[in-house]
Amino acid sequence: MVEITEIKSAAGKTAAEIIEKADLKQGDILVIGCSTSEVMGSKIGTESNYETATAIFEGISEVCNAKGIFIAAQCCEHLNRALIIEKEAIGNMPY
């Protein structure tokens, strides 16, 4: 079984790599969508796990907060794959 600390660390490292490769800047938005079930080795949508979700979010948010990058979370199909964004990010949306 994967340790929660490993998940948090991997999420942070992955976010940092994506930010670097995508050349994201302060005020940009990083969209995150993943399945905690799959992270834990199960079929998508079969074993949602709050602890895993928290570790993923904490790892990513530490990196994003340090660089001033907003996070948008993609919901599951049961919520029509809606994007949840930080209120402060709305001012950065191109209209």
Secondary structure, DSSP 8 states (H G I E B T S, - for coil): ---HHHHHHHHHHHHHHHHHHHT--TT-EEEE---HHHHTTS-TTS---HHHHHHHHHHHHHHHHHHT-EEEEE--GGGTT-EEE-GGGGGG---
